[in-house]
Amino acid sequence: GILSMGGLLVFVSFFHILPKEIAFFISSGLVVHYLAFLGVVFIYTGMVYTELTSYAAILIFLALVVFFSVVKHIEPDLY
């Protein structure tokens, strides 16, 4: 699961398959750290991966994206 997603990320980034904006988002810290977090949660808690947990993971990820986008637009530019 997560290992194959990492391999796909390396492949897509290396061969420049996606447009720059999408590739930068997929390779961003939020996505990479969230996938690592999911790996740790599923491995160390023994949680069973079901359809419901995948929907919850997607919903939490979208909430994080929205939250950080709002914070980015509210926060004044420092440069």
PDB file of N, CA, C and O in Angstrom:
ATOM      1  N   GLY A   1       0.808  -1.180   0.000  1.00  0.00           N
ATOM      2  CA  GLY A   1       0.000   0.000   0.000  1.00  0.00           C
ATOM      3  C   GLY A   1       0.856   1.251   0.000  1.00  0.00           C
ATOM      4  O   GLY A   1       1.051   1.891  -1.033  1.00  0.00           O
ATOM      5  N   ILE A   2       1.367   1.589   1.182  1.00  0.00           N
ATOM      6  CA  ILE A   2       2.102   2.845   1.318  1.00  0.00           C
ATOM      7  C   ILE A   2       3.449   2.768   0.605  1.00  0.00           C
ATOM      8  O   ILE A   2       3.907   3.758   0.036  1.00  0.00           O
ATOM      9  N   LEU A   3       4.082   1.603   0.634  1.00  0.00           N
ATOM     10  CA  LEU A   3       5.358   1.443  -0.068  1.00  0.00           C
ATOM     11  C   LEU A   3       5.173   1.616  -1.575  1.00  0.00           C
ATOM     12  O   LEU A   3       6.004   2.237  -2.238  1.00  0.00           O
ATOM     13  N   SER A   4       4.090   1.071  -2.112  1.00  0.00           N
ATOM     14  CA  SER A   4       3.832   1.228  -3.545  1.00  0.00           C
ATOM     15  C   SER A   4       3.502   2.678  -3.885  1.00  0.00           C
ATOM     16  O   SER A   4       3.848   3.151  -4.967  1.00  0.00           O
ATOM     17  N   MET A   5       2.832   3.394  -2.966  1.00  0.00           N
ATOM     18  CA  MET A   5       2.555   4.811  -3.206  1.00  0.00           C
ATOM     19  C   MET A   5       3.853   5.611  -3.221  1.00  0.00           C
ATOM     20  O   MET A   5       4.006   6.537  -4.017  1.00  0.00           O
ATOM     21  N   GLY A   6       4.788   5.253  -2.343  1.00  0.00           N
ATOM     22  CA  GLY A   6       6.092   5.914  -2.340  1.00  0.00           C
ATOM     23  C   GLY A   6       6.861   5.650  -3.620  1.00  0.00           C
ATOM     24  O   GLY A   6       7.482   6.554  -4.178  1.00  0.00           O
ATOM     25  N   GLY A   7       6.818   4.405  -4.086  1.00  0.00           N
ATOM     26  CA  GLY A   7       7.473   4.070  -5.349  1.00  0.00           C
ATOM     27  C   GLY A   7       6.856   4.806  -6.519  1.00  0.00           C
ATOM     28  O   GLY A   7       7.564   5.267  -7.414  1.00  0.00           O
ATOM     29  N   LEU A   8       5.538   4.917  -6.516  1.00  0.00           N
ATOM     30  CA  LEU A   8       4.846   5.659  -7.569  1.00  0.00           C
ATOM     31  C   LEU A   8       5.228   7.136  -7.523  1.00  0.00           C
ATOM     32  O   LEU A   8       5.404   7.767  -8.565  1.00  0.00           O
ATOM     33  N   LEU A   9       5.356   7.683  -6.327  1.00  0.00           N
ATOM     34  CA  LEU A   9       5.761   9.077  -6.170  1.00  0.00           C
ATOM     35  C   LEU A   9       7.158   9.308  -6.738  1.00  0.00           C
ATOM     36  O   LEU A   9       7.390  10.300  -7.429  1.00  0.00           O
ATOM     37  N   VAL A  10       8.077   8.407  -6.455  1.00  0.00           N
ATOM     38  CA  VAL A  10       9.438   8.518  -6.988  1.00  0.00           C
ATOM     39  C   VAL A  10       9.416   8.429  -8.512  1.00  0.00           C
ATOM     40  O   VAL A  10      10.075   9.222  -9.186  1.00  0.00           O
ATOM     41  N   PHE A  11       8.673   7.482  -9.057  1.00  0.00           N
ATOM     42  CA  PHE A  11       8.593   7.289 -10.504  1.00  0.00           C
ATOM     43  C   PHE A  11       8.022   8.522 -11.194  1.00  0.00           C
ATOM     44  O   PHE A  11       8.575   8.996 -12.186  1.00  0.00           O
ATOM     45  N   VAL A  12       6.910   9.041 -10.666  1.00  0.00           N
ATOM     46  CA  VAL A  12       6.249  10.200 -11.271  1.00  0.00           C
ATOM     47  C   VAL A  12       7.142  11.438 -11.178  1.00  0.00           C
ATOM     48  O   VAL A  12       7.220  12.222 -12.124  1.00  0.00           O
ATOM     49  N   SER A  13       7.812  11.612 -10.043  1.00  0.00           N
ATOM     50  CA  SER A  13       8.679  12.782  -9.881  1.00  0.00           C
ATOM     51  C   SER A  13       9.916  12.693 -10.770  1.00  0.00           C
ATOM     52  O   SER A  13      10.336  13.693 -11.353  1.00  0.00           O
ATOM     53  N   PHE A  14      10.497  11.508 -10.875  1.00  0.00           N
ATOM     54  CA  PHE A  14      11.731  11.353 -11.642  1.00  0.00           C
ATOM     55  C   PHE A  14      11.506  11.579 -13.135  1.00  0.00           C
ATOM     56  O   PHE A  14      12.328  12.214 -13.796  1.00  0.00           O
ATOM     57  N   PHE A  15      10.397  11.064 -13.669  1.00  0.00           N
ATOM     58  CA  PHE A  15      10.151  11.168 -15.106  1.00  0.00           C
ATOM     59  C   PHE A  15       9.293  12.373 -15.488  1.00  0.00           C
ATOM     60  O   PHE A  15       8.933  12.521 -16.656  1.00  0.00           O
ATOM     61  N   HIS A  16       8.959  13.234 -14.528  1.00  0.00           N
ATOM     62  CA  HIS A  16       8.195  14.460 -14.789  1.00  0.00           C
ATOM     63  C   HIS A  16       6.909  14.163 -15.557  1.00  0.00           C
ATOM     64  O   HIS A  16       6.613  14.816 -16.558  1.00  0.00           O
ATOM     65  N   ILE A  17       6.159  13.192 -15.092  1.00  0.00           N
ATOM     66  CA  ILE A  17       4.939  12.775 -15.771  1.00  0.00           C
ATOM     67  C   ILE A  17       3.806  13.776 -15.547  1.00  0.00           C
ATOM     68  O   ILE A  17       3.035  14.059 -16.464  1.00  0.00           O
ATOM     69  N   LEU A  18       3.706  14.303 -14.346  1.00  0.00           N
ATOM     70  CA  LEU A  18       2.621  15.221 -14.003  1.00  0.00           C
ATOM     71  C   LEU A  18       3.050  16.670 -14.193  1.00  0.00           C
ATOM     72  O   LEU A  18       4.243  16.973 -14.200  1.00  0.00           O
ATOM     73  N   PRO A  19       2.065  17.577 -14.349  1.00  0.00           N
ATOM     74  CA  PRO A  19       2.410  19.007 -14.384  1.00  0.00           C
ATOM     75  C   PRO A  19       3.087  19.438 -13.084  1.00  0.00           C
ATOM     76  O   PRO A  19       2.918  18.805 -12.042  1.00  0.00           O
ATOM     77  N   LYS A  20       3.842  20.504 -13.161  1.00  0.00           N
ATOM     78  CA  LYS A  20       4.673  20.944 -12.046  1.00  0.00           C
ATOM     79  C   LYS A  20       3.860  21.204 -10.775  1.00  0.00           C
ATOM     80  O   LYS A  20       4.281  20.809  -9.688  1.00  0.00           O
ATOM     81  N   GLU A  21       2.703  21.861 -10.896  1.00  0.00           N
ATOM     82  CA  GLU A  21       1.908  22.204  -9.721  1.00  0.00           C
ATOM     83  C   GLU A  21       1.416  20.953  -8.999  1.00  0.00           C
ATOM     84  O   GLU A  21       1.460  20.887  -7.771  1.00  0.00           O
ATOM     85  N   ILE A  22       0.954  19.972  -9.751  1.00  0.00           N
ATOM     86  CA  ILE A  22       0.449  18.730  -9.153  1.00  0.00           C
ATOM     87  C   ILE A  22       1.599  17.938  -8.542  1.00  0.00           C
ATOM     88  O   ILE A  22       1.466  17.388  -7.448  1.00  0.00           O
ATOM     89  N   ALA A  23       2.712  17.880  -9.236  1.00  0.00           N
ATOM     90  CA  ALA A  23       3.868  17.139  -8.720  1.00  0.00           C
ATOM     91  C   ALA A  23       4.391  17.763  -7.428  1.00  0.00           C
ATOM     92  O   ALA A  23       4.768  17.045  -6.502  1.00  0.00           O
ATOM     93  N   PHE A  24       4.417  19.095  -7.361  1.00  0.00           N
ATOM     94  CA  PHE A  24       4.873  19.758  -6.136  1.00  0.00           C
ATOM     95  C   PHE A  24       3.918  19.490  -4.986  1.00  0.00           C
ATOM     96  O   PHE A  24       4.356  19.310  -3.850  1.00  0.00           O
ATOM     97  N   PHE A  25       2.607  19.460  -5.266  1.00  0.00           N
ATOM     98  CA  PHE A  25       1.640  19.177  -4.200  1.00  0.00           C
ATOM     99  C   PHE A  25       1.799  17.748  -3.697  1.00  0.00           C
ATOM    100  O   PHE A  25       1.801  17.508  -2.489  1.00  0.00           O
ATOM    101  N   ILE A  26       1.932  16.805  -4.613  1.00  0.00           N
ATOM    102  CA  ILE A  26       2.058  15.399  -4.224  1.00  0.00           C
ATOM    103  C   ILE A  26       3.353  15.174  -3.445  1.00  0.00           C
ATOM    104  O   ILE A  26       3.400  14.337  -2.543  1.00  0.00           O
ATOM    105  N   SER A  27       4.390  15.911  -3.789  1.00  0.00           N
ATOM    106  CA  SER A  27       5.678  15.751  -3.110  1.00  0.00           C
ATOM    107  C   SER A  27       5.824  16.664  -1.897  1.00  0.00           C
ATOM    108  O   SER A  27       6.881  16.692  -1.266  1.00  0.00           O
ATOM    109  N   SER A  28       4.783  17.402  -1.570  1.00  0.00           N
ATOM    110  CA  SER A  28       4.878  18.347  -0.455  1.00  0.00           C
ATOM    111  C   SER A  28       4.981  17.619   0.875  1.00  0.00           C
ATOM    112  O   SER A  28       4.660  16.436   0.991  1.00  0.00           O
ATOM    113  N   GLY A  29       5.431  18.348   1.856  1.00  0.00           N
ATOM    114  CA  GLY A  29       5.603  17.774   3.185  1.00  0.00           C
ATOM    115  C   GLY A  29       4.312  17.257   3.783  1.00  0.00           C
ATOM    116  O   GLY A  29       4.312  16.237   4.472  1.00  0.00           O
ATOM    117  N   LEU A  30       3.207  17.950   3.528  1.00  0.00           N
ATOM    118  CA  LEU A  30       1.925  17.520   4.081  1.00  0.00           C
ATOM    119  C   LEU A  30       1.560  16.124   3.600  1.00  0.00           C
ATOM    120  O   LEU A  30       1.168  15.277   4.403  1.00  0.00           O
ATOM    121  N   VAL A  31       1.683  15.876   2.321  1.00  0.00           N
ATOM    122  CA  VAL A  31       1.320  14.569   1.765  1.00  0.00           C
ATOM    123  C   VAL A  31       2.271  13.486   2.260  1.00  0.00           C
ATOM    124  O   VAL A  31       1.832  12.419   2.689  1.00  0.00           O
ATOM    125  N   VAL A  32       3.556  13.754   2.202  1.00  0.00           N
ATOM    126  CA  VAL A  32       4.547  12.753   2.601  1.00  0.00           C
ATOM    127  C   VAL A  32       4.433  12.436   4.086  1.00  0.00           C
ATOM    128  O   VAL A  32       4.463  11.268   4.474  1.00  0.00           O
ATOM    129  N   HIS A  33       4.303  13.459   4.911  1.00  0.00           N
ATOM    130  CA  HIS A  33       4.184  13.225   6.351  1.00  0.00           C
ATOM    131  C   HIS A  33       2.872  12.535   6.703  1.00  0.00           C
ATOM    132  O   HIS A  33       2.833  11.713   7.619  1.00  0.00           O
ATOM    133  N   TYR A  34       1.803  12.857   5.990  1.00  0.00           N
ATOM    134  CA  TYR A  34       0.521  12.211   6.261  1.00  0.00           C
ATOM    135  C   TYR A  34       0.573  10.725   5.903  1.00  0.00           C
ATOM    136  O   TYR A  34       0.042   9.894   6.639  1.00  0.00           O
ATOM    137  N   LEU A  35       1.204  10.388   4.788  1.00  0.00           N
ATOM    138  CA  LEU A  35       1.350   8.973   4.433  1.00  0.00           C
ATOM    139  C   LEU A  35       2.201   8.237   5.460  1.00  0.00           C
ATOM    140  O   LEU A  35       1.909   7.092   5.808  1.00  0.00           O
ATOM    141  N   ALA A  36       3.248   8.891   5.941  1.00  0.00           N
ATOM    142  CA  ALA A  36       4.073   8.278   6.984  1.00  0.00           C
ATOM    143  C   ALA A  36       3.268   8.097   8.267  1.00  0.00           C
ATOM    144  O   ALA A  36       3.386   7.070   8.935  1.00  0.00           O
ATOM    145  N   PHE A  37       2.458   9.083   8.609  1.00  0.00           N
ATOM    146  CA  PHE A  37       1.598   8.991   9.789  1.00  0.00           C
ATOM    147  C   PHE A  37       0.624   7.826   9.665  1.00  0.00           C
ATOM    148  O   PHE A  37       0.431   7.072  10.619  1.00  0.00           O
ATOM    149  N   LEU A  38       0.012   7.676   8.496  1.00  0.00           N
ATOM    150  CA  LEU A  38      -0.915   6.558   8.290  1.00  0.00           C
ATOM    151  C   LEU A  38      -0.197   5.224   8.429  1.00  0.00           C
ATOM    152  O   LEU A  38      -0.735   4.283   9.012  1.00  0.00           O
ATOM    153  N   GLY A  39       1.006   5.141   7.899  1.00  0.00           N
ATOM    154  CA  GLY A  39       1.774   3.906   8.040  1.00  0.00           C
ATOM    155  C   GLY A  39       2.044   3.566   9.488  1.00  0.00           C
ATOM    156  O   GLY A  39       1.895   2.416   9.900  1.00  0.00           O
ATOM    157  N   VAL A  40       2.441   4.562  10.262  1.00  0.00           N
ATOM    158  CA  VAL A  40       2.712   4.335  11.684  1.00  0.00           C
ATOM    159  C   VAL A  40       1.439   3.925  12.413  1.00  0.00           C
ATOM    160  O   VAL A  40       1.459   3.001  13.226  1.00  0.00           O
ATOM    161  N   VAL A  41       0.344   4.598  12.130  1.00  0.00           N
ATOM    162  CA  VAL A  41      -0.923   4.281  12.804  1.00  0.00           C
ATOM    163  C   VAL A  41      -1.360   2.860  12.496  1.00  0.00           C
ATOM    164  O   VAL A  41      -1.727   2.117  13.406  1.00  0.00           O
ATOM    165  N   PHE A  42      -1.327   2.474  11.240  1.00  0.00           N
ATOM    166  CA  PHE A  42      -1.801   1.132  10.883  1.00  0.00           C
ATOM    167  C   PHE A  42      -0.871   0.035  11.395  1.00  0.00           C
ATOM    168  O   PHE A  42      -1.333  -1.051  11.745  1.00  0.00           O
ATOM    169  N   ILE A  43       0.414   0.302  11.440  1.00  0.00           N
ATOM    170  CA  ILE A  43       1.355  -0.729  11.884  1.00  0.00           C
ATOM    171  C   ILE A  43       1.358  -0.874  13.399  1.00  0.00           C
ATOM    172  O   ILE A  43       1.270  -1.990  13.913  1.00  0.00           O
ATOM    173  N   TYR A  44       1.456   0.229  14.116  1.00  0.00           N
ATOM    174  CA  TYR A  44       1.628   0.143  15.569  1.00  0.00           C
ATOM    175  C   TYR A  44       0.332  -0.044  16.340  1.00  0.00           C
ATOM    176  O   TYR A  44       0.364  -0.544  17.464  1.00  0.00           O
ATOM    177  N   THR A  45      -0.803   0.338  15.777  1.00  0.00           N
ATOM    178  CA  THR A  45      -2.059   0.153  16.504  1.00  0.00           C
ATOM    179  C   THR A  45      -2.739  -1.154  16.143  1.00  0.00           C
ATOM    180  O   THR A  45      -3.640  -1.594  16.857  1.00  0.00           O
ATOM    181  N   GLY A  46      -2.335  -1.775  15.066  1.00  0.00           N
ATOM    182  CA  GLY A  46      -2.995  -3.000  14.634  1.00  0.00           C
ATOM    183  C   GLY A  46      -4.377  -2.741  14.057  1.00  0.00           C
ATOM    184  O   GLY A  46      -5.199  -3.653  13.969  1.00  0.00           O
ATOM    185  N   MET A  47      -4.632  -1.502  13.664  1.00  0.00           N
ATOM    186  CA  MET A  47      -5.929  -1.136  13.104  1.00  0.00           C
ATOM    187  C   MET A  47      -6.140  -1.866  11.779  1.00  0.00           C
ATOM    188  O   MET A  47      -5.221  -1.986  10.970  1.00  0.00           O
ATOM    189  N   VAL A  48      -7.336  -2.341  11.577  1.00  0.00           N
ATOM    190  CA  VAL A  48      -7.672  -3.060  10.351  1.00  0.00           C
ATOM    191  C   VAL A  48      -8.016  -2.040   9.266  1.00  0.00           C
ATOM    192  O   VAL A  48      -8.798  -1.116   9.493  1.00  0.00           O
ATOM    193  N   TYR A  49      -7.430  -2.216   8.102  1.00  0.00           N
ATOM    194  CA  TYR A  49      -7.685  -1.320   6.977  1.00  0.00           C
ATOM    195  C   TYR A  49      -8.965  -1.756   6.288  1.00  0.00           C
ATOM    196  O   TYR A  49      -9.018  -2.828   5.686  1.00  0.00           O
ATOM    197  N   THR A  50      -9.993  -0.928   6.375  1.00  0.00           N
ATOM    198  CA  THR A  50     -11.275  -1.218   5.735  1.00  0.00           C
ATOM    199  C   THR A  50     -11.664  -0.037   4.854  1.00  0.00           C
ATOM    200  O   THR A  50     -10.953   0.964   4.771  1.00  0.00           O
ATOM    201  N   GLU A  51     -12.791  -0.179   4.211  1.00  0.00           N
ATOM    202  CA  GLU A  51     -13.300   0.905   3.376  1.00  0.00           C
ATOM    203  C   GLU A  51     -13.607   2.138   4.233  1.00  0.00           C
ATOM    204  O   GLU A  51     -13.362   3.269   3.814  1.00  0.00           O
ATOM    205  N   LEU A  52     -14.139   1.911   5.420  1.00  0.00           N
ATOM    206  CA  LEU A  52     -14.462   3.020   6.314  1.00  0.00           C
ATOM    207  C   LEU A  52     -13.208   3.774   6.766  1.00  0.00           C
ATOM    208  O   LEU A  52     -13.216   5.003   6.834  1.00  0.00           O
ATOM    209  N   THR A  53     -12.139   3.048   7.072  1.00  0.00           N
ATOM    210  CA  THR A  53     -10.911   3.725   7.490  1.00  0.00           C
ATOM    211  C   THR A  53     -10.273   4.489   6.333  1.00  0.00           C
ATOM    212  O   THR A  53      -9.647   5.527   6.550  1.00  0.00           O
ATOM    213  N   SER A  54     -10.424   3.992   5.115  1.00  0.00           N
ATOM    214  CA  SER A  54      -9.880   4.732   3.976  1.00  0.00           C
ATOM    215  C   SER A  54     -10.669   6.018   3.750  1.00  0.00           C
ATOM    216  O   SER A  54     -10.081   7.052   3.430  1.00  0.00           O
ATOM    217  N   TYR A  55     -11.999   5.968   3.912  1.00  0.00           N
ATOM    218  CA  TYR A  55     -12.800   7.193   3.799  1.00  0.00           C
ATOM    219  C   TYR A  55     -12.426   8.186   4.898  1.00  0.00           C
ATOM    220  O   TYR A  55     -12.326   9.387   4.646  1.00  0.00           O
ATOM    221  N   ALA A  56     -12.221   7.688   6.105  1.00  0.00           N
ATOM    222  CA  ALA A  56     -11.836   8.562   7.215  1.00  0.00           C
ATOM    223  C   ALA A  56     -10.471   9.190   6.959  1.00  0.00           C
ATOM    224  O   ALA A  56     -10.278  10.375   7.232  1.00  0.00           O
ATOM    225  N   ALA A  57      -9.525   8.414   6.441  1.00  0.00           N
ATOM    226  CA  ALA A  57      -8.189   8.942   6.152  1.00  0.00           C
ATOM    227  C   ALA A  57      -8.258  10.026   5.081  1.00  0.00           C
ATOM    228  O   ALA A  57      -7.582  11.049   5.189  1.00  0.00           O
ATOM    229  N   ILE A  58      -9.064   9.808   4.058  1.00  0.00           N
ATOM    230  CA  ILE A  58      -9.220  10.809   2.997  1.00  0.00           C
ATOM    231  C   ILE A  58      -9.881  12.066   3.546  1.00  0.00           C
ATOM    232  O   ILE A  58      -9.472  13.179   3.215  1.00  0.00           O
ATOM    233  N   LEU A  59     -10.898  11.896   4.381  1.00  0.00           N
ATOM    234  CA  LEU A  59     -11.589  13.042   4.966  1.00  0.00           C
ATOM    235  C   LEU A  59     -10.661  13.853   5.870  1.00  0.00           C
ATOM    236  O   LEU A  59     -10.676  15.083   5.829  1.00  0.00           O
ATOM    237  N   ILE A  60      -9.867  13.180   6.676  1.00  0.00           N
ATOM    238  CA  ILE A  60      -8.913  13.881   7.542  1.00  0.00           C
ATOM    239  C   ILE A  60      -7.870  14.610   6.697  1.00  0.00           C
ATOM    240  O   ILE A  60      -7.500  15.739   7.017  1.00  0.00           O
ATOM    241  N   PHE A  61      -7.395  13.981   5.628  1.00  0.00           N
ATOM    242  CA  PHE A  61      -6.416  14.628   4.756  1.00  0.00           C
ATOM    243  C   PHE A  61      -7.003  15.884   4.115  1.00  0.00           C
ATOM    244  O   PHE A  61      -6.347  16.925   4.078  1.00  0.00           O
ATOM    245  N   LEU A  62      -8.236  15.792   3.610  1.00  0.00           N
ATOM    246  CA  LEU A  62      -8.867  16.960   2.998  1.00  0.00           C
ATOM    247  C   LEU A  62      -9.076  18.072   4.021  1.00  0.00           C
ATOM    248  O   LEU A  62      -8.919  19.250   3.700  1.00  0.00           O
ATOM    249  N   ALA A  63      -9.429  17.704   5.247  1.00  0.00           N
ATOM    250  CA  ALA A  63      -9.585  18.707   6.301  1.00  0.00           C
ATOM    251  C   ALA A  63      -8.255  19.400   6.589  1.00  0.00           C
ATOM    252  O   ALA A  63      -8.220  20.612   6.799  1.00  0.00           O
ATOM    253  N   LEU A  64      -7.167  18.640   6.600  1.00  0.00           N
ATOM    254  CA  LEU A  64      -5.843  19.239   6.813  1.00  0.00           C
ATOM    255  C   LEU A  64      -5.467  20.181   5.673  1.00  0.00           C
ATOM    256  O   LEU A  64      -4.917  21.256   5.911  1.00  0.00           O
ATOM    257  N   VAL A  65      -5.761  19.783   4.442  1.00  0.00           N
ATOM    258  CA  VAL A  65      -5.450  20.632   3.287  1.00  0.00           C
ATOM    259  C   VAL A  65      -6.229  21.941   3.379  1.00  0.00           C
ATOM    260  O   VAL A  65      -5.670  23.015   3.163  1.00  0.00           O
ATOM    261  N   VAL A  66      -7.516  21.852   3.698  1.00  0.00           N
ATOM    262  CA  VAL A  66      -8.335  23.059   3.820  1.00  0.00           C
ATOM    263  C   VAL A  66      -7.833  23.931   4.968  1.00  0.00           C
ATOM    264  O   VAL A  66      -7.708  25.147   4.818  1.00  0.00           O
ATOM    265  N   PHE A  67      -7.547  23.319   6.106  1.00  0.00           N
ATOM    266  CA  PHE A  67      -7.074  24.077   7.267  1.00  0.00           C
ATOM    267  C   PHE A  67      -5.790  24.832   6.949  1.00  0.00           C
ATOM    268  O   PHE A  67      -5.695  26.029   7.223  1.00  0.00           O
ATOM    269  N   PHE A  68      -4.810  24.157   6.380  1.00  0.00           N
ATOM    270  CA  PHE A  68      -3.543  24.822   6.091  1.00  0.00           C
ATOM    271  C   PHE A  68      -3.676  25.843   4.964  1.00  0.00           C
ATOM    272  O   PHE A  68      -2.932  26.823   4.938  1.00  0.00           O
ATOM    273  N   SER A  69      -4.603  25.637   4.039  1.00  0.00           N
ATOM    274  CA  SER A  69      -4.844  26.641   2.999  1.00  0.00           C
ATOM    275  C   SER A  69      -5.434  27.909   3.598  1.00  0.00           C
ATOM    276  O   SER A  69      -5.042  29.016   3.229  1.00  0.00           O
ATOM    277  N   VAL A  70      -6.376  27.748   4.522  1.00  0.00           N
ATOM    278  CA  VAL A  70      -6.971  28.909   5.183  1.00  0.00           C
ATOM    279  C   VAL A  70      -5.919  29.648   6.002  1.00  0.00           C
ATOM    280  O   VAL A  70      -5.851  30.876   5.958  1.00  0.00           O
ATOM    281  N   VAL A  71      -5.106  28.916   6.742  1.00  0.00           N
ATOM    282  CA  VAL A  71      -4.049  29.546   7.540  1.00  0.00           C
ATOM    283  C   VAL A  71      -3.067  30.275   6.635  1.00  0.00           C
ATOM    284  O   VAL A  71      -2.605  31.366   6.971  1.00  0.00           O
ATOM    285  N   LYS A  72      -2.747  29.688   5.499  1.00  0.00           N
ATOM    286  CA  LYS A  72      -1.804  30.316   4.572  1.00  0.00           C
ATOM    287  C   LYS A  72      -2.354  31.634   4.034  1.00  0.00           C
ATOM    288  O   LYS A  72      -1.603  32.593   3.854  1.00  0.00           O
ATOM    289  N   HIS A  73      -3.669  31.687   3.773  1.00  0.00           N
ATOM    290  CA  HIS A  73      -4.260  32.914   3.237  1.00  0.00           C
ATOM    291  C   HIS A  73      -4.490  33.966   4.321  1.00  0.00           C
ATOM    292  O   HIS A  73      -4.478  35.162   4.031  1.00  0.00           O
ATOM    293  N   ILE A  74      -4.699  33.538   5.558  1.00  0.00           N
ATOM    294  CA  ILE A  74      -4.915  34.485   6.652  1.00  0.00           C
ATOM    295  C   ILE A  74      -3.596  35.092   7.116  1.00  0.00           C
ATOM    296  O   ILE A  74      -3.519  36.286   7.408  1.00  0.00           O
ATOM    297  N   GLU A  75      -2.571  34.269   7.180  1.00  0.00           N
ATOM    298  CA  GLU A  75      -1.272  34.714   7.683  1.00  0.00           C
ATOM    299  C   GLU A  75      -0.670  35.755   6.742  1.00  0.00           C
ATOM    300  O   GLU A  75      -0.639  35.553   5.528  1.00  0.00           O
ATOM    301  N   PRO A  76      -0.195  36.859   7.297  1.00  0.00           N
ATOM    302  CA  PRO A  76       0.425  37.869   6.421  1.00  0.00           C
ATOM    303  C   PRO A  76       1.758  37.365   5.865  1.00  0.00           C
ATOM    304  O   PRO A  76       2.462  36.574   6.493  1.00  0.00           O
ATOM    305  N   ASP A  77       2.070  37.843   4.693  1.00  0.00           N
ATOM    306  CA  ASP A  77       3.346  37.465   4.078  1.00  0.00           C
ATOM    307  C   ASP A  77       4.495  38.091   4.860  1.00  0.00           C
ATOM    308  O   ASP A  77       4.439  39.261   5.240  1.00  0.00           O
ATOM    309  N   LEU A  78       5.518  37.309   5.091  1.00  0.00           N
ATOM    310  CA  LEU A  78       6.666  37.789   5.852  1.00  0.00           C
ATOM    311  C   LEU A  78       7.784  38.292   4.952  1.00  0.00           C
ATOM    312  O   LEU A  78       8.788  38.803   5.448  1.00  0.00           O
ATOM    313  N   TYR A  79       7.632  38.158   3.653  1.00  0.00           N
ATOM    314  CA  TYR A  79       8.693  38.563   2.737  1.00  0.00           C
ATOM    315  C   TYR A  79       8.301  39.787   1.959  1.00  0.00           C
ATOM    316  O   TYR A  79       9.079  40.270   1.136  1.00  0.00           O
TER     317      TYR A  79
END
